[in-house]
Amino acid sequence: MSPVLRAAVALSSAAAARRAAPRRSAASKRRLAFAVWLGAGAALGCGGADELADPSLTSVVLGTGEAQFEPMDGEPTLRLVRGAQGGFHVWASMLAYGFSSPQLDMLLTTTVDDEPDSRLVMHARLTMRDVIDPSGNPAQSFAGFPAQVKGARCADGRRVGLEVQLSEPGGGASGDVRYCVAEVDEASRSADCP
């Protein structure tokens, strides 16, 4: 007997068995639904807090990396890259969780040693791509945004703060803050630093 014919016979046998089964009363159906509900509640109650998390919540992890996301643990030393127009930047990459849109609005701010005069704000609409994070969880990622650093020629050895906020139109928003220590190659450093 062919696989298609075997499947058709199995389906018709299952349908005949359903027709032959006794009908349940409305009260019996309610008791069954209640039992299923209780069983599901008990199963959820045994899990950890992460299993109960609302999937609509959003979160963002800020990292570095030009071609792919690289975590920024602690306060790593990151080389400032000289751009084509003479400015300097550090590569910023992000992992986003819980967003439904692949288009996210980004607000990224950099500061040097938390000095207000060094604050630089950048806006962009990012097209995220679906990835699996290092823990095996689904996420969205954007890699290689050039986070400009104001006064970079005088930033060697100084603490650079990066703060990102991602949002989707009419939806969730979340952000992250990370710090690094700037490394500027000697030839690019200014002799006129305060």
Stockholm file with secondary structure:
# STOCKHOLM 1.0

chainA/1-194         MSPVLRAAVALSSAAAARRAAPRRSAASKRRLAFAVWLGAGAALGCGGADELADPSLTSVVLGTGEAQFEPMDGEPTLRLVRGAQGGFHVWASMLAYGFSSPQLDMLLTTTVDDEPDSRLVMHARLTMRDVIDPSGNPAQSFAGFPAQVKGARCADGRRVGLEVQLSEPGGGASGDVRYCVAEVDEASRSADCP
#=GR chainA/1-194 SS CCHHHHHHHHHHHHHHHHHHSCCCCHHHHHHHHHHHHHHHHHHHHTSCGGGGSCTTCCEEEEEECSSSCEECCSSCEEECEECTTSCEEEEEEEEEESCCCSEEEEEEEEEETTCGGGCEEEEEEEECEEEECTTSCEEEEEEEEEEECTTGGGCTTCEEEEEEEEECTTSCEEEEEEEEEEECCGGGCCSCCC
#=GC SS_cons         CCHHHHHHHHHHHHHHHHHHSCCCCHHHHHHHHHHHHHHHHHHHHTSCGGGGSCTTCCEEEEEECSSSCEECCSSCEEECEECTTSCEEEEEEEEEESCCCSEEEEEEEEEETTCGGGCEEEEEEEECEEEECTTSCEEEEEEEEEEECTTGGGCTTCEEEEEEEEECTTSCEEEEEEEEEEECCGGGCCSCCC
//
